Amino acid sequence: MVVASDAESTMSANGTMDGWIDGNLFNINRNKFPLAELQKYAGQWVAWSADGTRIVASHPDALTVCDMVDRAGFKPYEVVFSEIHADEVGLACASVFVTNSDL
């Protein structure tokens, strides 16, 4: 295994080490993502672009999202994986229980 030393590492245009996500930029952009658009992904795993401006892959199964990212030509360190829960995008999950006496 070859590991680059700090002296050999390259910097990206935003001043972060290549292969590292700029967490501040990601969070700023992710928080600007339209809620109505995000609701479409409720209950799914998504792969965000490294800058948090778009979703590049989505599926209910996390491993499938990983495969989709790979097939699209992204490196795992070029995206941010997360699960979109219905309650965090304003969609309430309700369960309805029906008993025999209700029929």
C-alpha positions as CSV (number, residue, x, y, z in Angstrom):
1,M,0.0,0.0,0.0
2,V,1.3,3.4,-0.9
3,V,0.4,6.4,1.3
4,A,1.2,9.9,0.1
5,S,3.0,12.1,2.6
6,D,1.7,15.6,3.4
7,A,4.4,17.0,1.1
8,E,3.1,14.9,-1.8
9,S,-0.6,15.7,-1.3
10,T,-2.2,18.1,-3.7
11,M,-4.7,20.8,-2.8
12,S,-7.9,21.4,-4.6
13,A,-9.2,24.8,-5.8
14,N,-11.0,25.4,-2.5
15,G,-7.9,24.8,-0.4
16,T,-8.8,21.4,0.9
17,M,-6.7,18.3,0.3
18,D,-7.7,16.4,-2.8
19,G,-10.0,13.5,-1.8
20,W,-11.4,15.4,1.2
21,I,-14.8,16.9,1.4
22,D,-15.1,20.6,2.3
23,G,-17.7,20.0,5.1
24,N,-18.6,23.7,5.5
25,L,-19.3,24.1,1.8
26,F,-21.3,20.8,1.8
27,N,-23.4,21.8,4.8
28,I,-24.2,25.3,3.4
29,N,-25.3,23.9,0.0
30,R,-27.1,20.9,1.5
31,N,-29.1,23.2,3.7
32,K,-30.2,25.2,0.7
33,F,-31.5,22.1,-1.1
34,P,-35.2,22.5,-1.8
35,L,-37.3,20.6,0.7
36,A,-39.9,19.6,-1.9
37,E,-37.1,18.1,-4.0
38,L,-35.6,16.3,-1.0
39,Q,-39.0,14.8,0.0
40,K,-38.8,12.7,-3.2
41,Y,-36.0,10.8,-1.6
42,A,-37.7,10.0,1.7
43,G,-36.9,6.5,2.8
44,Q,-33.9,6.2,0.5
45,W,-30.1,6.3,0.6
46,V,-28.6,9.0,-1.5
47,A,-25.2,10.0,-2.7
48,W,-24.7,13.8,-2.7
49,S,-22.2,15.6,-4.8
50,A,-19.1,16.6,-2.8
51,D,-20.3,20.2,-2.7
52,G,-23.8,19.3,-1.5
53,T,-25.6,20.9,-4.5
54,R,-27.1,17.7,-6.1
55,I,-28.0,14.1,-5.5
56,V,-26.1,11.9,-7.9
57,A,-27.7,8.5,-7.0
58,S,-30.5,7.2,-4.9
59,H,-32.1,3.9,-3.9
60,P,-33.7,2.3,-0.8
61,D,-30.7,0.0,-0.5
62,A,-27.3,1.6,0.5
63,L,-25.2,-1.0,-1.3
64,T,-27.1,-0.3,-4.5
65,V,-26.4,3.4,-4.2
66,C,-22.7,2.5,-3.8
67,D,-22.8,0.4,-7.0
68,M,-24.7,3.2,-8.8
69,V,-22.0,5.7,-7.8
70,D,-19.3,3.4,-9.0
71,R,-21.0,2.8,-12.3
72,A,-21.4,6.5,-12.8
73,G,-17.6,6.9,-12.5
74,F,-17.5,8.6,-9.1
75,K,-14.9,7.7,-6.6
76,P,-16.3,6.9,-3.1
77,Y,-14.5,10.0,-1.7
78,E,-16.2,12.3,-4.3
79,V,-19.6,11.9,-2.8
80,V,-21.3,12.0,0.6
81,F,-23.7,9.1,1.5
82,S,-26.7,9.7,3.7
83,E,-30.1,8.2,4.4
84,I,-33.1,10.5,4.0
85,H,-35.6,9.9,6.8
86,A,-39.2,10.9,6.2
87,D,-39.5,12.8,9.4
88,E,-36.4,14.9,8.7
89,V,-38.0,16.2,5.4
90,G,-41.4,17.0,7.0
91,L,-43.2,13.8,6.0
92,A,-44.9,12.1,9.0
93,C,-44.9,8.3,9.1
94,A,-48.2,7.1,10.3
95,S,-49.3,3.6,11.1
96,V,-53.0,2.6,11.1
97,F,-54.0,-0.4,13.1
98,V,-57.3,-2.0,12.3
99,T,-58.9,-4.5,14.7
100,N,-61.7,-6.9,14.1
101,S,-64.1,-4.7,16.0
102,D,-63.4,-1.8,13.6
103,L,-64.6,-3.8,10.6
